[in-house]
Amino acid sequence: MLIEDGTKYQISQTIKDFFNSAETMLVKSNNGITVQFILGDNKGHGSMPVEHFHYLLKKTNLTLIPNKRSLLNTDMNEEQIG
């Protein structure tokens, strides 16, 4: 899975304590080695290796929150198909 700047993720209950009890995480940057992020509700920021971020995604400890623009594009594409 591609980790893009500006992507928002929901943090699962099982690992919330490791992230200052934040509900969400926003990817600030990804240089291919390290992912920098900002925690929701102004609870801090940090970074982690890309491999660890992928591990958290695989274990469903982080869940992608689709942005409104991608939802609109999906709705338009379904209308165009039908």
Buried (B, 14 or more C-beta within 10 A) or exposed (E): EEBEEEBBBBBEEEEEEEBBEBBBBBBBEBEEEEBBBBBBEEBEEBBEEBEEBBEBBEEEBBEEEEEEEEEEEEEEEEEEEE
